[in-house]
Amino acid sequence: MRKIAVLAAGGTGGHLFPAQALAEALIARGWSIVLASDERVAGLSQDFPAERRIGLSAATFRRGDPIGMARAGIAVLRGAMQARALYREIGPRVVVGFGGYPSAPALVGALIDKRPTVIHEQNAVMGRANRMLAGSVTRVACAFPTLLKAPADVAGRATVVGNPVRPAIQALADLPYTPPGAEGPIRLLVTGGSQGARLLSELVPEAIAALPEGLRQRLMVQQQTRPESMEIARRTYRNALVEAEIAPFFRDMATRLGSAHLVIGRSGAGSVCEFAVAGKPAILVPLAIALDDDQGQNAKLLADAGGAEVARESQLTVASLSGALEKLLTNPQRLARMAAASRAVAIPDAAERLADVVEQTAGA
C-alpha cells in the first residue's frame, strides 16, 4: 500500500519552504506527496516535489469583522468537503499543516475524516490558523523552544523539531565560519523579504555610505532590494565607492549566505533558522506590523544566544545602523563568537526530525 502524505501550506515562502524540505525528506523514505493549498495553487513554485497539487476553497478574515468571519468559515468548510473527497480517492496516511489560512481546509477535512494529522508551527508565536486547530490535531511540532499564544495544553505537548530548511542551506552547517581578516574584502549580505522591505532597501545603503572610507572600500555588498528602490540603492553605493550587487531576488541564496561575514535581514522564521544553520552573525530588523510581534520573538532566539543584534524599527536610524555596522565589521573576534553562538542553537536536521514525527503519527 502506497504511503501518501498530504502537505497543506499557505502560499508564501515562509510556509512553502519548510513544507518542501519535509516533502524531500519523506520522498527519500518512500512516501508520495500531495500539496494542498488554496485555489491559487497552480501559481505555486513548480519546484515543489509533489505528485499532485490541489487547490481548496479557503479565505481569511480581519479581526472584528463578523461578516468576513462567517464567509471565511463557509469557504473553509467548502474546502474541507473538497479535501474529504480527495482523501477518499487517494487514502492519505497523514495530513500535515504548515499554517496560513490555505492550510485550514485540508486539516479540517482530515479531522472530520478522523485521519492522523500534524501541525508544524514555524514561528515562536503560534499563527492564527494553527492556533485554532492545534487542540484537535494528533501531533504538534514547532521550530522554537518557545511557542507563545498557543493553548497551554498544546504548548506543553509540542515537539521541538526546528524549522526545515532547503538542502542547499542545510549543507552550510558543515562549513566553518571564517571572520574577515585585517585586510581583504568584507562580505555583507542584505536580505529583503516580501513584507516591509522598503526600510532595508533604502536605509541600509545610506548607513553603509556613512561608514569610514577605509571600511567602505573593503566592503562587498550583496543586497536584495525592492525593484522601485534599486536605482536609488545603486546610486548611493556608487557615490560611496562601495562595491555592491543589487537585485530583487537571489536564486543562489545558499552560496551567498555561505560566503557572507555578516547578514542584515528581517526575522521571519525561515530567515532566522537559515542564518542559524549557516552559522552567521546577523543584524535582525523585526517587521513592526507583524501580528503578535512574531518576528521580534523569532529574533529573540538568536539575540539571547549572542548570535544576533536586534534593531527595532522604531529605534532604527541611519546613524544607529551605521554605528552598529562599524562596531561589528571592525571586530572579527566578536563576529566569530556570534557565528558560534548562532550555530549552537541551530537544528540542521529539522526536516528529518519532522519526518520522524510525521511517520510516528501515521504509524508508518
C-alpha positions as CSV (number, residue, x, y, z in Angstrom):
1,M,0.0,0.0,0.0
2,R,1.4,3.4,-1.0
3,K,2.4,5.8,1.7
4,I,0.8,9.1,0.8
5,A,1.2,12.3,2.8
6,V,-0.8,15.5,2.1
7,L,1.2,18.6,2.9
8,A,-1.0,21.7,3.4
9,A,0.7,25.1,3.3
10,G,-0.1,28.8,2.7
11,G,1.1,30.4,-0.5
12,T,4.1,32.2,1.0
13,G,7.7,31.1,1.1
14,G,7.7,31.0,4.9
15,H,5.1,28.2,4.7
16,L,6.2,26.5,1.5
17,F,9.9,26.2,2.1
18,P,9.6,24.1,5.2
19,A,6.9,22.0,3.5
20,Q,9.2,21.4,0.6
21,A,12.1,20.4,2.8
22,L,9.8,17.9,4.6
23,A,8.5,16.6,1.2
24,E,12.0,15.9,0.1
25,A,12.8,14.1,3.4
26,L,9.6,11.9,3.1
27,I,10.2,11.1,-0.6
28,A,13.6,9.8,0.4
29,R,11.8,7.4,2.8
30,G,9.4,6.1,0.1
31,W,6.5,8.5,0.5
32,S,4.4,10.1,-2.2
33,I,3.5,13.7,-1.7
34,V,0.3,15.7,-2.4
35,L,0.5,19.5,-2.0
36,A,-2.7,21.2,-0.8
37,S,-3.2,25.0,-0.7
38,D,-5.9,27.5,-1.7
39,E,-7.1,27.9,-5.3
40,R,-4.0,29.8,-6.3
41,V,-2.1,26.6,-6.0
42,A,-1.4,26.5,-9.8
43,G,0.8,29.5,-9.4
44,L,3.0,28.0,-6.7
45,S,6.6,27.1,-7.2
46,Q,7.0,24.4,-9.7
47,D,10.0,23.1,-7.8
48,F,7.8,21.6,-5.1
49,P,8.2,17.8,-5.4
50,A,4.6,16.8,-5.3
51,E,3.0,14.2,-7.5
52,R,-0.2,16.2,-7.3
53,R,-1.3,19.7,-6.5
54,I,-4.8,20.5,-5.3
55,G,-6.5,23.9,-4.8
56,L,-9.0,24.1,-2.0
57,S,-11.6,26.8,-1.2
58,A,-10.3,29.0,1.6
59,A,-10.5,32.5,2.9
60,T,-9.2,34.7,5.7
61,F,-10.8,37.5,7.7
62,R,-10.0,40.6,9.6
63,R,-10.3,40.7,13.4
64,G,-13.6,42.3,14.4
65,D,-15.3,41.5,11.1
66,P,-18.1,39.0,11.9
67,I,-19.4,39.0,8.3
68,G,-15.9,38.2,7.0
69,M,-15.5,35.6,9.6
70,A,-18.7,33.9,8.5
71,R,-17.7,34.0,4.9
72,A,-14.3,32.6,5.7
73,G,-15.9,29.8,7.8
74,I,-18.2,28.8,4.8
75,A,-15.2,28.9,2.5
76,V,-13.1,26.7,4.8
77,L,-16.0,24.2,5.2
78,R,-16.4,24.1,1.4
79,G,-12.7,23.4,1.1
80,A,-12.8,20.7,3.8
81,M,-15.5,18.9,1.8
82,Q,-13.3,19.1,-1.3
83,A,-10.4,17.7,0.7
84,R,-12.5,14.8,2.1
85,A,-13.5,13.8,-1.5
86,L,-9.8,13.7,-2.4
87,Y,-8.9,11.7,0.7
88,R,-11.4,9.0,-0.1
89,E,-9.9,8.8,-3.6
90,I,-6.2,8.6,-2.6
91,G,-6.3,7.4,1.0
92,P,-3.5,9.5,2.6
93,R,-1.9,8.1,5.8
94,V,-1.3,11.6,7.3
95,V,-2.1,15.3,6.6
96,V,0.5,17.8,7.7
97,G,-0.4,21.5,8.0
98,F,2.2,24.3,7.9
99,G,0.0,27.3,8.8
100,G,-1.6,30.1,6.8
101,Y,-5.3,30.1,6.1
102,P,-4.9,28.0,3.0
103,S,-3.8,25.1,5.2
104,A,-7.0,25.1,7.2
105,P,-9.4,23.2,4.8
106,A,-7.0,20.3,4.3
107,L,-6.7,19.9,8.1
108,V,-10.4,20.3,8.8
109,G,-11.2,17.7,6.2
110,A,-8.7,15.3,7.8
111,L,-10.2,15.9,11.3
112,I,-13.7,15.3,10.0
113,D,-12.5,12.0,8.5
114,K,-10.5,11.2,11.6
115,R,-7.2,10.9,9.8
116,P,-3.9,11.3,11.5
117,T,-2.8,15.0,11.5
118,V,0.3,17.0,12.3
119,I,0.8,20.8,12.6
120,H,4.2,22.4,12.2
121,E,4.5,26.0,13.6
122,Q,7.5,27.9,12.1
123,N,7.3,30.9,14.4
124,A,8.0,31.4,18.1
125,V,4.4,32.8,18.2
126,M,1.7,30.3,17.0
127,G,-0.2,31.7,14.0
128,R,-3.9,32.1,14.0
129,A,-4.8,29.2,11.7
130,N,-2.6,26.8,13.6
131,R,-3.9,28.2,16.9
132,M,-7.5,27.4,16.0
133,L,-6.7,23.8,15.0
134,A,-3.8,22.8,17.3
135,G,-6.0,21.5,20.1
136,S,-7.7,19.0,17.7
137,V,-4.8,17.5,15.7
138,T,-2.9,14.4,16.6
139,R,0.6,16.0,17.0
140,V,2.1,19.5,17.1
141,A,5.6,20.2,16.1
142,C,7.4,23.6,16.4
143,A,10.6,25.3,15.3
144,F,11.4,27.2,18.5
145,P,11.6,26.2,22.2
146,T,9.0,28.9,22.9
147,L,5.5,28.7,21.5
148,L,3.7,31.8,22.5
149,K,-0.1,32.3,22.0
150,A,-0.6,28.5,21.9
151,P,-3.1,27.0,24.3
152,A,-1.3,25.7,27.4
153,D,-2.0,22.1,26.7
154,V,-0.8,22.4,23.1
155,A,2.5,24.2,24.1
156,G,3.1,21.5,26.7
157,R,2.9,18.6,24.3
158,A,4.5,20.2,21.3
159,T,7.7,18.6,19.9
160,V,10.6,21.0,19.1
161,V,12.0,19.8,15.8
162,G,13.4,23.1,14.4
163,N,12.4,24.7,11.1
164,P,13.1,22.5,8.0
165,V,15.5,24.3,5.6
166,R,16.3,23.7,2.0
167,P,19.1,21.1,1.4
168,A,21.4,23.7,0.0
169,I,21.1,25.7,3.2
170,Q,21.4,22.6,5.4
171,A,24.8,21.9,3.7
172,L,26.1,25.1,5.1
173,A,26.0,23.7,8.6
174,D,29.2,21.8,7.8
175,L,31.2,24.9,6.7
176,P,33.3,26.7,9.3
177,Y,32.9,30.4,9.7
178,T,36.0,32.4,8.8
179,P,35.9,36.1,10.1
180,P,37.3,38.8,7.9
181,G,41.0,39.4,8.1
182,A,42.8,42.6,8.9
183,E,42.9,43.2,5.1
184,G,40.9,42.0,2.2
185,P,37.2,42.0,1.4
186,I,34.3,42.0,4.0
187,R,31.2,40.4,2.5
188,L,27.9,41.8,3.7
189,L,24.6,40.1,2.7
190,V,21.3,42.1,3.0
191,T,18.2,40.0,2.6
192,G,14.8,41.6,1.9
193,G,11.6,39.7,2.2
194,S,8.2,40.3,0.6
195,Q,6.9,42.4,3.5
196,G,8.2,45.6,4.8
197,A,11.4,45.5,2.8
198,R,11.4,49.2,1.8
199,L,13.0,50.2,5.0
200,L,16.0,47.9,4.4
201,S,16.1,48.7,0.7
202,E,16.6,52.4,1.3
203,L,18.2,52.8,4.8
204,V,20.9,50.2,4.6
205,P,22.7,51.8,1.6
206,E,22.6,55.2,3.4
207,A,24.0,53.6,6.6
208,I,26.8,51.9,4.7
209,A,27.6,55.2,2.9
210,A,28.1,56.8,6.3
211,L,30.9,54.3,7.3
212,P,34.5,55.4,7.3
213,E,36.1,55.4,3.9
214,G,38.7,52.7,4.7
215,L,35.9,50.4,5.8
216,R,33.7,51.2,2.8
217,Q,36.5,50.3,0.4
218,R,36.7,46.8,1.8
219,L,33.0,46.1,1.6
220,M,31.4,43.7,-1.0
221,V,27.7,44.2,-0.5
222,Q,25.0,41.9,-2.0
223,Q,21.5,43.3,-1.3
224,Q,18.0,42.2,-2.2
225,T,16.1,45.4,-2.9
226,R,12.6,46.2,-4.0
227,P,12.5,47.0,-7.7
228,E,11.4,50.6,-7.2
229,S,14.4,51.2,-4.8
230,M,17.1,49.6,-6.9
231,E,18.3,52.7,-8.8
232,I,18.5,54.7,-5.6
233,A,20.5,52.0,-3.8
234,R,22.9,51.6,-6.8
235,R,23.5,55.4,-6.9
236,T,24.1,55.6,-3.1
237,Y,26.6,52.7,-3.3
238,R,28.3,54.1,-6.4
239,N,28.7,57.6,-4.8
240,A,30.1,56.0,-1.6
241,L,32.6,53.9,-3.7
242,V,31.2,50.7,-2.4
243,E,31.2,47.5,-4.5
244,A,27.6,46.3,-4.5
245,E,25.4,43.9,-6.3
246,I,21.7,44.8,-6.2
247,A,18.8,42.5,-7.3
248,P,15.2,42.0,-6.3
249,F,15.8,38.3,-5.7
250,F,18.9,36.0,-5.4
251,R,18.3,32.4,-6.6
252,D,21.6,31.2,-5.3
253,M,21.0,32.3,-1.8
254,A,22.8,29.4,-0.2
255,T,26.0,30.3,-2.0
256,R,25.8,33.9,-1.0
257,L,24.9,33.1,2.6
258,G,27.7,30.7,2.8
259,S,30.3,33.3,1.9
260,A,28.9,36.2,4.0
261,H,30.7,37.6,7.0
262,L,27.6,39.4,8.3
263,V,23.9,39.3,7.4
264,I,21.3,42.0,7.7
265,G,17.6,41.0,7.3
266,R,14.1,40.6,8.7
267,S,13.5,38.0,11.3
268,G,10.9,35.8,9.7
269,A,11.1,32.2,11.0
270,G,12.7,30.9,7.8
271,S,15.4,33.6,7.8
272,V,16.3,33.2,11.4
273,C,16.7,29.5,11.2
274,E,18.6,29.7,7.9
275,F,21.1,32.2,9.5
276,A,21.5,29.9,12.5
277,V,22.1,26.8,10.4
278,A,24.6,28.6,8.3
279,G,26.3,29.9,11.5
280,K,26.2,33.6,10.5
281,P,26.2,36.7,12.8
282,A,23.3,38.9,12.0
283,I,21.6,42.2,12.5
284,L,17.9,41.4,12.6
285,V,15.1,44.0,12.0
286,P,11.7,42.6,13.0
287,L,8.8,43.7,11.0
288,A,7.0,46.2,13.2
289,I,3.5,45.5,11.8
290,A,3.8,41.7,12.2
291,L,0.9,40.2,14.1
292,D,1.7,39.4,17.7
293,D,5.3,40.5,17.2
294,D,6.2,37.1,15.9
295,Q,9.3,38.4,14.1
296,G,10.5,40.0,17.3
297,Q,10.1,36.7,19.2
298,N,11.9,34.8,16.4
299,A,14.8,37.2,16.6
300,K,15.0,36.7,20.4
301,L,16.3,33.2,19.9
302,L,19.5,34.3,18.2
303,A,19.8,37.5,20.3
304,D,19.5,35.7,23.6
305,A,22.2,33.2,22.4
306,G,24.5,36.0,21.4
307,G,24.3,35.3,17.7
308,A,22.5,38.5,16.6
309,E,21.7,42.1,17.4
310,V,18.1,43.2,17.1
311,A,17.3,46.6,15.6
312,R,13.7,47.6,16.2
313,E,12.2,49.8,13.5
314,S,11.1,52.5,16.0
315,Q,14.8,53.0,17.0
316,L,16.5,52.3,13.7
317,T,18.2,55.3,12.0
318,V,21.0,55.7,9.5
319,A,23.3,56.7,12.3
320,S,22.4,53.8,14.7
321,L,22.7,51.2,11.9
322,S,26.0,52.7,10.7
323,G,27.4,52.7,14.2
324,A,26.4,49.0,14.7
325,L,27.9,48.0,11.4
326,E,31.2,49.8,12.2
327,K,31.5,48.1,15.6
328,L,30.8,44.6,14.2
329,L,32.8,44.8,11.0
330,T,35.9,46.1,12.8
331,N,35.8,43.3,15.4
332,P,36.4,39.9,13.7
333,Q,36.7,38.2,17.1
334,R,33.2,39.3,18.0
335,L,31.8,38.2,14.7
336,A,33.4,34.7,15.2
337,R,31.8,34.5,18.7
338,M,28.4,35.5,17.2
339,A,28.7,32.9,14.5
340,A,29.5,30.2,17.0
341,A,26.5,31.2,19.2
342,S,24.2,31.3,16.2
343,R,25.2,27.8,15.1
344,A,24.8,26.5,18.7
345,V,21.1,27.0,18.6
346,A,20.6,25.7,15.1
347,I,18.8,22.4,14.2
348,P,20.2,21.5,10.8
349,D,18.3,18.1,10.6
350,A,14.9,19.7,11.3
351,A,13.4,18.1,8.2
352,E,14.4,14.6,9.3
353,R,13.1,15.3,12.8
354,L,9.8,16.4,11.5
355,A,9.7,13.5,9.1
356,D,10.2,11.2,12.2
357,V,7.2,12.9,13.9
358,V,5.1,12.5,10.7
359,E,5.9,8.8,10.3
360,Q,5.2,8.1,14.0
361,T,1.8,9.9,13.7
362,A,1.0,7.9,10.6
363,G,2.0,4.6,12.2
364,A,4.4,4.0,9.3
